[in-house]
Amino acid sequence: MQNVIIQACSEQDKEWLSHVHNGTRIDIQLLDQYDSRFQSELIGYRFGRYLIIRFDEFVIPQSMNCTGLIAVCRFLIEDSLGECFAFKSEIVNTLRRPDKLLFMAFPREIHRRPLRATKRQSLKIPASISLRSTQGVSPSFDGALIDLSAKGCRFQFDASHTGRKVNLLPILIRIDWPERGIQKEVSGMVRNSKMQDGFLTIGVQFDEVQPDLDISL
């Protein structure tokens, strides 16, 4: 997959920021003697100047001074772009009150890499899922496919679903797609789950490639 480098703080390349929202989870790897690595959360920025990132107390000891350290930051924009972003930046300040915050220099360059060999297309197709189990019939849950390729999809539960997480489990998806004349069951594996716009969504990798579900054809 091609890795693209852009000038992150130039006005003409500002478009990438429109996909990065408050609450974006960021993986931070400090280039220190311990090669420390932890998850954090973007809570704001000033374009061209700095990013503000919240971290949990336990990941950086009270005695550790991070100011001046270089960090490698990585984050995913799955649904709107399907890309992984990465950049290096210097930590310019650390605060612990009223919250645990890192102020990082705004990146000059950022690397963008597609997550998938085939791009998924945005759509909304009625579907339902159930757990594949040898213990008998499992309950099914209604929802919709909100992106799709021959190799996988993202399933969005109906608003009535109250769960906030789905474990990495084998599932069966029932797809009803009258526009394509497709009504079928596809087995797959849950790879991730998250809340998106108030709905629980899961990323699914199909057990077998499904050429008839490739809407780019």
C-alpha positions in Angstrom: 0.0 0.0 0.0 1.3 3.5 -0.9 2.5 5.7 1.9 1.8 9.4 1.2 3.6 12.3 3.0 1.9 15.7 3.2 2.9 19.1 4.6 0.5 18.9 7.6 0.6 22.6 8.5 0.2 24.1 5.1 -3.1 25.7 4.2 -3.5 23.6 1.0 -3.1 20.4 2.9 -5.4 21.4 5.8 -8.1 19.0 4.5 -6.9 16.0 6.6 -7.8 17.8 9.8 -11.5 17.8 8.9 -11.5 14.1 9.5 -9.8 14.3 12.9 -12.3 15.0 15.7 -12.0 15.6 19.4 -11.9 12.2 21.1 -9.8 10.6 18.4 -7.7 7.9 20.0 -3.9 8.4 19.4 -1.2 5.8 20.0 1.9 7.6 21.4 5.4 6.1 21.4 8.0 8.2 23.3 11.5 8.0 21.8 13.0 7.6 25.3 15.3 5.0 26.8 12.2 2.8 27.7 10.5 3.3 24.3 7.3 4.0 26.3 4.0 3.5 24.4 0.5 4.3 25.4 -3.0 5.3 24.2 -4.2 8.8 24.6 -7.0 11.1 23.3 -6.9 14.3 21.2 -9.0 17.0 22.8 -8.0 20.1 20.8 -5.4 21.9 18.7 -4.3 25.3 17.4 -3.6 25.0 13.7 0.1 25.3 13.0 1.0 25.7 16.7 0.2 22.7 18.9 -2.0 19.7 19.6 -3.6 19.0 23.0 -3.6 15.4 24.1 -5.1 13.9 27.3 -3.3 10.9 28.9 -4.1 8.7 31.8 -2.2 9.2 35.0 -0.8 5.7 35.2 0.9 5.8 31.8 3.4 8.6 32.6 4.8 8.5 36.2 4.6 11.7 38.2 8.4 11.9 38.4 8.8 11.7 34.6 9.4 15.0 32.7 8.3 14.5 29.1 9.0 18.1 27.9 11.4 18.1 25.0 11.0 14.4 24.2 10.1 13.4 20.6 7.1 11.2 20.2 5.8 9.1 17.3 2.0 9.5 17.1 -0.3 7.2 15.1 -4.1 7.2 14.7 -6.8 5.7 12.5 -9.6 7.4 10.5 -11.5 4.3 9.6 -15.0 5.1 8.3 -14.6 8.4 6.4 -11.1 7.7 4.9 -9.9 4.2 5.8 -6.4 5.5 6.5 -3.7 5.3 9.1 -1.9 8.6 10.0 1.6 8.9 11.6 3.9 11.8 12.5 6.7 12.8 14.8 6.4 15.7 17.1 8.1 17.3 20.1 6.3 17.5 23.5 6.5 21.2 24.4 4.7 21.1 27.8 3.0 18.7 30.2 0.2 19.5 32.6 -1.3 17.4 35.4 -4.0 19.8 36.7 -6.8 20.2 36.1 -6.3 17.3 33.8 -3.3 15.2 32.4 -2.4 17.0 29.2 0.5 16.9 26.7 1.0 19.9 24.4 2.7 18.7 21.3 4.2 20.8 18.5 1.9 20.8 15.4 3.3 18.2 13.0 5.2 19.6 9.9 4.8 16.4 8.0 2.3 13.6 8.3 2.3 10.1 6.7 -1.0 8.7 5.4 -1.4 5.0 4.5 -4.6 3.2 3.3 -5.8 0.6 5.8 -7.2 -1.7 3.0 -6.0 -2.9 -0.4 -9.5 -2.3 -1.6 -11.5 0.8 -0.7 -14.8 0.3 0.9 -17.8 2.3 -0.4 -20.2 4.2 1.9 -23.8 3.0 1.8 -26.6 1.7 4.0 -27.8 -1.8 3.3 -30.3 -3.6 5.7 -28.7 -6.5 7.5 -28.7 -8.4 10.8 -26.1 -10.3 12.7 -26.0 -13.2 15.1 -23.2 -15.1 17.0 -22.0 -18.3 15.3 -22.4 -20.8 18.1 -22.5 -24.6 18.6 -24.8 -24.1 21.5 -27.9 -23.6 19.5 -29.7 -20.7 17.9 -28.3 -17.2 18.9 -30.4 -14.1 19.0 -30.1 -11.8 16.0 -29.6 -8.0 16.0 -30.9 -5.7 13.3 -28.9 -2.9 11.7 -27.3 -1.9 8.4 -24.0 -2.2 6.5 -22.5 1.3 6.3 -19.5 0.4 4.3 -18.6 -2.7 2.3 -16.0 -4.5 0.1 -15.5 -8.0 -1.1 -13.4 -8.7 2.0 -15.3 -7.1 4.8 -17.8 -4.5 6.1 -18.8 -2.3 8.9 -22.1 -3.1 10.6 -24.1 -0.5 12.5 -26.6 -1.6 15.1 -30.1 -0.1 15.3 -30.5 2.8 17.7 -32.4 0.4 20.1 -29.3 -1.6 20.7 -27.9 -0.6 24.2 -24.5 -2.3 24.1 -21.3 -0.3 23.7 -18.8 -3.1 22.8 -18.7 -6.4 20.9 -16.0 -8.9 21.5 -13.8 -10.4 18.8 -16.1 -13.3 18.0 -17.3 -15.3 14.9 -20.6 -14.0 13.6 -23.1 -14.5 10.8 -24.4 -11.6 8.7 -27.7 -11.8 6.9 -27.8 -9.3 4.0 -31.0 -8.1 2.3 -29.9 -6.0 -0.7 -32.9 -5.8 -3.2 -31.2 -3.3 -5.5 -28.6 -6.0 -6.3 -31.0 -8.9 -6.0 -28.8 -10.2 -3.1 -30.2 -12.0 -0.1 -27.6 -14.1 1.5 -25.7 -15.1 4.7 -22.0 -14.4 5.1 -19.8 -15.7 7.9 -17.0 -13.5 9.4 -15.1 -12.4 12.4 -15.5 -9.2 14.4 -12.2 -7.3 14.3 -13.2 -4.1 16.2 -16.1 -2.3 17.7 -16.7 1.4 18.6 -19.3 4.0 19.1 -19.9 6.2 16.1 -22.4 9.1 16.1 -24.3 7.5 18.9 -24.5 4.1 17.3 -22.5 0.9 18.1 -20.6 -0.2 15.0 -18.3 -3.2 14.3 -15.7 -4.0 11.7 -16.1 -7.4 10.2 -13.6 -9.5 8.1 -15.4 -12.1 5.9 -14.2 -15.7 6.2 -14.2 -15.8 2.4 -14.0 -13.1 -0.3 -17.4 -12.1 -1.6 -17.1 -10.9 -5.2 -20.8 -10.1 -5.5 -20.5 -7.7 -2.6 -17.9 -5.6 -4.3 -19.9 -2.5 -5.2 -16.9 -1.0 -7.1 -17.6 -3.4 -10.0 
